[in-house]
Amino acid sequence: MSSKPFGKVLHLKLRSSVVLAAVLASLHLGAIASLVVVAQVSYTSLLLVPLLVYSAIYYFRRHILFLDGRSVISVAQSSLGEWSLRLANGKLLEAELCDDSYVHPLLVVLNFKTNAGSLSVPILYDALEVDQHRRLRSRLKLSKPVEREKLFRH
């Protein structure tokens, strides 16, 4: 989803989200607890516990601690509407925002297409300053009608 031009550059430096960390921990611990309960019936379900632990470590490193080289640490939109992503390994990727990105007052999920593949960036309300989160949501909502018009013209 390319965007219409804006007067100012939008630069968002992401920080760790306590809410996302709590959600990830709850989901993984709940899944492990469920497997332990089911293990009373079948011990083979315990074989899934290491996979859940690996999953928890992977997502914490990638989206909470930003230790994975492919972690997105900042997102920027130029005044012309072009998007770029800064990764934890120092690379700067030019990106195209996809139409299936999600906007909600508590959560924004930006889905991008890049030369390196697709990337999803979950941004909870506590991962940015309040004003930055509001400006991001406003820009995304303002740029959506332009895209819908383009779809109907083809």
ChimeraX commands (.cxc) that place a marker at each C-alpha (Angstrom):
marker #1 position 0.00,0.00,0.00 radius 0.5
marker #1 position 1.87,3.06,-1.17 radius 0.5
marker #1 position 0.79,6.24,0.50 radius 0.5
marker #1 position -0.03,9.75,-0.54 radius 0.5
marker #1 position 2.54,12.45,0.20 radius 0.5
marker #1 position 2.65,13.97,3.68 radius 0.5
marker #1 position 4.24,17.22,4.83 radius 0.5
marker #1 position 6.52,15.65,7.42 radius 0.5
marker #1 position 8.74,12.61,7.70 radius 0.5
marker #1 position 7.48,10.03,10.19 radius 0.5
marker #1 position 10.33,8.30,12.06 radius 0.5
marker #1 position 9.43,5.71,14.70 radius 0.5
marker #1 position 12.08,4.17,16.94 radius 0.5
marker #1 position 10.56,1.06,18.48 radius 0.5
marker #1 position 11.10,0.12,22.11 radius 0.5
marker #1 position 10.33,-3.07,23.99 radius 0.5
marker #1 position 6.64,-3.58,24.72 radius 0.5
marker #1 position 5.83,-4.82,28.23 radius 0.5
marker #1 position 2.32,-5.72,27.05 radius 0.5
marker #1 position 3.62,-7.84,24.16 radius 0.5
marker #1 position 6.08,-9.55,26.52 radius 0.5
marker #1 position 3.22,-10.38,28.90 radius 0.5
marker #1 position 1.03,-11.71,26.07 radius 0.5
marker #1 position 3.84,-13.85,24.65 radius 0.5
marker #1 position 4.71,-15.24,28.09 radius 0.5
marker #1 position 1.06,-15.98,28.89 radius 0.5
marker #1 position 0.43,-17.76,25.60 radius 0.5
marker #1 position 3.55,-19.88,25.79 radius 0.5
marker #1 position 3.13,-20.75,29.47 radius 0.5
marker #1 position -0.54,-21.57,28.89 radius 0.5
marker #1 position 0.35,-23.87,26.02 radius 0.5
marker #1 position 3.02,-25.62,28.10 radius 0.5
marker #1 position 0.59,-26.02,31.03 radius 0.5
marker #1 position -2.00,-27.49,28.65 radius 0.5
marker #1 position 0.54,-30.01,27.39 radius 0.5
marker #1 position 1.44,-31.02,30.93 radius 0.5
marker #1 position -2.24,-31.64,31.70 radius 0.5
marker #1 position -2.65,-33.63,28.48 radius 0.5
marker #1 position 0.58,-35.52,29.27 radius 0.5
marker #1 position -1.25,-37.39,31.98 radius 0.5
marker #1 position -3.10,-39.07,29.12 radius 0.5
marker #1 position -0.25,-39.19,26.59 radius 0.5
marker #1 position 3.43,-38.70,27.35 radius 0.5
marker #1 position 4.17,-38.02,23.68 radius 0.5
marker #1 position 2.63,-34.55,24.05 radius 0.5
marker #1 position 5.56,-33.63,26.31 radius 0.5
marker #1 position 7.75,-33.80,23.22 radius 0.5
marker #1 position 6.18,-30.50,22.15 radius 0.5
marker #1 position 7.41,-28.62,25.23 radius 0.5
marker #1 position 10.91,-27.97,23.78 radius 0.5
marker #1 position 9.29,-26.55,20.64 radius 0.5
marker #1 position 7.21,-24.16,22.72 radius 0.5
marker #1 position 10.27,-23.10,24.70 radius 0.5
marker #1 position 12.15,-22.48,21.43 radius 0.5
marker #1 position 9.19,-20.48,20.10 radius 0.5
marker #1 position 9.10,-18.31,23.22 radius 0.5
marker #1 position 12.85,-17.64,23.00 radius 0.5
marker #1 position 12.61,-16.82,19.28 radius 0.5
marker #1 position 9.76,-14.31,19.63 radius 0.5
marker #1 position 11.23,-12.68,22.74 radius 0.5
marker #1 position 14.58,-12.22,20.98 radius 0.5
marker #1 position 12.93,-10.89,17.83 radius 0.5
marker #1 position 10.11,-8.64,19.07 radius 0.5
marker #1 position 10.94,-7.78,22.69 radius 0.5
marker #1 position 14.74,-7.73,23.05 radius 0.5
marker #1 position 15.55,-6.89,19.38 radius 0.5
marker #1 position 18.53,-9.28,19.46 radius 0.5
marker #1 position 17.74,-11.08,16.21 radius 0.5
marker #1 position 19.48,-9.53,13.20 radius 0.5
marker #1 position 16.14,-9.34,11.38 radius 0.5
marker #1 position 14.41,-7.47,14.21 radius 0.5
marker #1 position 12.94,-4.17,13.05 radius 0.5
marker #1 position 14.18,-1.42,15.37 radius 0.5
marker #1 position 12.81,1.60,13.51 radius 0.5
marker #1 position 10.28,2.42,10.84 radius 0.5
marker #1 position 10.27,5.58,8.73 radius 0.5
marker #1 position 7.96,7.05,6.13 radius 0.5
marker #1 position 9.30,9.83,3.94 radius 0.5
marker #1 position 7.27,12.90,3.05 radius 0.5
marker #1 position 6.63,11.21,-0.32 radius 0.5
marker #1 position 5.06,8.19,1.39 radius 0.5
marker #1 position 7.99,5.77,0.91 radius 0.5
marker #1 position 8.69,3.37,3.79 radius 0.5
marker #1 position 12.06,2.21,5.10 radius 0.5
marker #1 position 12.95,-0.22,7.89 radius 0.5
marker #1 position 16.09,-0.28,10.03 radius 0.5
marker #1 position 17.04,-3.79,11.19 radius 0.5
marker #1 position 19.00,-4.71,14.31 radius 0.5
marker #1 position 21.92,-5.87,12.14 radius 0.5
marker #1 position 22.23,-2.30,10.77 radius 0.5
marker #1 position 20.67,-2.87,7.36 radius 0.5
marker #1 position 18.25,-0.34,5.94 radius 0.5
marker #1 position 15.48,-1.86,3.81 radius 0.5
marker #1 position 13.22,-0.02,1.42 radius 0.5
marker #1 position 9.74,-1.44,1.89 radius 0.5
marker #1 position 6.23,-1.32,0.50 radius 0.5
marker #1 position 3.38,-1.32,2.98 radius 0.5
marker #1 position 0.83,-4.05,2.25 radius 0.5
marker #1 position -2.93,-3.50,2.24 radius 0.5
marker #1 position -3.47,-6.13,4.93 radius 0.5
marker #1 position -1.79,-4.08,7.66 radius 0.5
marker #1 position -3.93,-3.79,10.81 radius 0.5
marker #1 position -4.77,-0.58,12.66 radius 0.5
marker #1 position -6.36,-0.45,16.13 radius 0.5
marker #1 position -5.92,2.05,19.00 radius 0.5
marker #1 position -4.01,-0.57,21.02 radius 0.5
marker #1 position -2.18,-2.42,18.24 radius 0.5
marker #1 position -0.82,-1.69,14.78 radius 0.5
marker #1 position 0.58,-4.52,12.67 radius 0.5
marker #1 position 2.53,-3.26,9.70 radius 0.5
marker #1 position 3.02,-5.83,6.95 radius 0.5
marker #1 position 5.76,-4.95,4.48 radius 0.5
marker #1 position 7.11,-6.37,1.23 radius 0.5
marker #1 position 10.85,-5.91,0.78 radius 0.5
marker #1 position 13.53,-7.26,-1.53 radius 0.5
marker #1 position 14.46,-9.65,1.31 radius 0.5
marker #1 position 10.89,-11.00,1.61 radius 0.5
marker #1 position 7.95,-10.00,3.73 radius 0.5
marker #1 position 8.14,-8.61,7.27 radius 0.5
marker #1 position 5.47,-8.03,9.89 radius 0.5
marker #1 position 6.04,-5.42,12.58 radius 0.5
marker #1 position 3.68,-5.60,15.59 radius 0.5
marker #1 position 3.52,-2.25,17.39 radius 0.5
marker #1 position 1.59,-2.19,20.64 radius 0.5
marker #1 position 0.63,1.13,22.20 radius 0.5
marker #1 position 3.47,0.97,24.74 radius 0.5
marker #1 position 6.19,0.41,22.10 radius 0.5
marker #1 position 6.03,4.08,21.02 radius 0.5
marker #1 position 5.38,7.46,22.56 radius 0.5
marker #1 position 1.62,8.13,22.75 radius 0.5
marker #1 position 1.84,10.92,20.17 radius 0.5
marker #1 position 3.88,8.80,17.75 radius 0.5
marker #1 position 1.41,5.91,17.97 radius 0.5
marker #1 position -1.47,8.30,17.28 radius 0.5
marker #1 position 0.31,9.89,14.30 radius 0.5
marker #1 position 1.09,6.44,12.85 radius 0.5
marker #1 position -2.55,5.37,13.12 radius 0.5
marker #1 position -3.70,8.66,11.58 radius 0.5
marker #1 position -1.36,8.32,8.62 radius 0.5
marker #1 position -2.42,4.76,7.99 radius 0.5
marker #1 position -6.11,5.67,8.11 radius 0.5
marker #1 position -5.60,8.67,5.83 radius 0.5
marker #1 position -3.73,6.64,3.23 radius 0.5
marker #1 position -6.23,3.75,3.05 radius 0.5
marker #1 position -9.01,5.51,1.06 radius 0.5
marker #1 position -6.48,6.43,-1.64 radius 0.5
marker #1 position -5.65,2.76,-2.06 radius 0.5
marker #1 position -9.30,1.71,-2.23 radius 0.5
marker #1 position -9.86,4.24,-5.03 radius 0.5
marker #1 position -6.89,2.76,-6.94 radius 0.5
marker #1 position -8.35,-0.73,-6.59 radius 0.5
marker #1 position -11.67,0.33,-8.11 radius 0.5
marker #1 position -10.04,2.14,-11.05 radius 0.5
marker #1 position -8.39,-1.02,-12.43 radius 0.5
marker link #1:1,2 radius 0.2
marker link #1:2,3 radius 0.2
marker link #1:3,4 radius 0.2
marker link #1:4,5 radius 0.2
marker link #1:5,6 radius 0.2
marker link #1:6,7 radius 0.2
marker link #1:7,8 radius 0.2
marker link #1:8,9 radius 0.2
marker link #1:9,10 radius 0.2
marker link #1:10,11 radius 0.2
marker link #1:11,12 radius 0.2
marker link #1:12,13 radius 0.2
marker link #1:13,14 radius 0.2
marker link #1:14,15 radius 0.2
marker link #1:15,16 radius 0.2
marker link #1:16,17 radius 0.2
marker link #1:17,18 radius 0.2
marker link #1:18,19 radius 0.2
marker link #1:19,20 radius 0.2
marker link #1:20,21 radius 0.2
marker link #1:21,22 radius 0.2
marker link #1:22,23 radius 0.2
marker link #1:23,24 radius 0.2
marker link #1:24,25 radius 0.2
marker link #1:25,26 radius 0.2
marker link #1:26,27 radius 0.2
marker link #1:27,28 radius 0.2
marker link #1:28,29 radius 0.2
marker link #1:29,30 radius 0.2
marker link #1:30,31 radius 0.2
marker link #1:31,32 radius 0.2
marker link #1:32,33 radius 0.2
marker link #1:33,34 radius 0.2
marker link #1:34,35 radius 0.2
marker link #1:35,36 radius 0.2
marker link #1:36,37 radius 0.2
marker link #1:37,38 radius 0.2
marker link #1:38,39 radius 0.2
marker link #1:39,40 radius 0.2
marker link #1:40,41 radius 0.2
marker link #1:41,42 radius 0.2
marker link #1:42,43 radius 0.2
marker link #1:43,44 radius 0.2
marker link #1:44,45 radius 0.2
marker link #1:45,46 radius 0.2
marker link #1:46,47 radius 0.2
marker link #1:47,48 radius 0.2
marker link #1:48,49 radius 0.2
marker link #1:49,50 radius 0.2
marker link #1:50,51 radius 0.2
marker link #1:51,52 radius 0.2
marker link #1:52,53 radius 0.2
marker link #1:53,54 radius 0.2
marker link #1:54,55 radius 0.2
marker link #1:55,56 radius 0.2
marker link #1:56,57 radius 0.2
marker link #1:57,58 radius 0.2
marker link #1:58,59 radius 0.2
marker link #1:59,60 radius 0.2
marker link #1:60,61 radius 0.2
marker link #1:61,62 radius 0.2
marker link #1:62,63 radius 0.2
marker link #1:63,64 radius 0.2
marker link #1:64,65 radius 0.2
marker link #1:65,66 radius 0.2
marker link #1:66,67 radius 0.2
marker link #1:67,68 radius 0.2
marker link #1:68,69 radius 0.2
marker link #1:69,70 radius 0.2
marker link #1:70,71 radius 0.2
marker link #1:71,72 radius 0.2
marker link #1:72,73 radius 0.2
marker link #1:73,74 radius 0.2
marker link #1:74,75 radius 0.2
marker link #1:75,76 radius 0.2
marker link #1:76,77 radius 0.2
marker link #1:77,78 radius 0.2
marker link #1:78,79 radius 0.2
marker link #1:79,80 radius 0.2
marker link #1:80,81 radius 0.2
marker link #1:81,82 radius 0.2
marker link #1:82,83 radius 0.2
marker link #1:83,84 radius 0.2
marker link #1:84,85 radius 0.2
marker link #1:85,86 radius 0.2
marker link #1:86,87 radius 0.2
marker link #1:87,88 radius 0.2
marker link #1:88,89 radius 0.2
marker link #1:89,90 radius 0.2
marker link #1:90,91 radius 0.2
marker link #1:91,92 radius 0.2
marker link #1:92,93 radius 0.2
marker link #1:93,94 radius 0.2
marker link #1:94,95 radius 0.2
marker link #1:95,96 radius 0.2
marker link #1:96,97 radius 0.2
marker link #1:97,98 radius 0.2
marker link #1:98,99 radius 0.2
marker link #1:99,100 radius 0.2
marker link #1:100,101 radius 0.2
marker link #1:101,102 radius 0.2
marker link #1:102,103 radius 0.2
marker link #1:103,104 radius 0.2
marker link #1:104,105 radius 0.2
marker link #1:105,106 radius 0.2
marker link #1:106,107 radius 0.2
marker link #1:107,108 radius 0.2
marker link #1:108,109 radius 0.2
marker link #1:109,110 radius 0.2
marker link #1:110,111 radius 0.2
marker link #1:111,112 radius 0.2
marker link #1:112,113 radius 0.2
marker link #1:113,114 radius 0.2
marker link #1:114,115 radius 0.2
marker link #1:115,116 radius 0.2
marker link #1:116,117 radius 0.2
marker link #1:117,118 radius 0.2
marker link #1:118,119 radius 0.2
marker link #1:119,120 radius 0.2
marker link #1:120,121 radius 0.2
marker link #1:121,122 radius 0.2
marker link #1:122,123 radius 0.2
marker link #1:123,124 radius 0.2
marker link #1:124,125 radius 0.2
marker link #1:125,126 radius 0.2
marker link #1:126,127 radius 0.2
marker link #1:127,128 radius 0.2
marker link #1:128,129 radius 0.2
marker link #1:129,130 radius 0.2
marker link #1:130,131 radius 0.2
marker link #1:131,132 radius 0.2
marker link #1:132,133 radius 0.2
marker link #1:133,134 radius 0.2
marker link #1:134,135 radius 0.2
marker link #1:135,136 radius 0.2
marker link #1:136,137 radius 0.2
marker link #1:137,138 radius 0.2
marker link #1:138,139 radius 0.2
marker link #1:139,140 radius 0.2
marker link #1:140,141 radius 0.2
marker link #1:141,142 radius 0.2
marker link #1:142,143 radius 0.2
marker link #1:143,144 radius 0.2
marker link #1:144,145 radius 0.2
marker link #1:145,146 radius 0.2
marker link #1:146,147 radius 0.2
marker link #1:147,148 radius 0.2
marker link #1:148,149 radius 0.2
marker link #1:149,150 radius 0.2
marker link #1:150,151 radius 0.2
marker link #1:151,152 radius 0.2
marker link #1:152,153 radius 0.2
marker link #1:153,154 radius 0.2
view
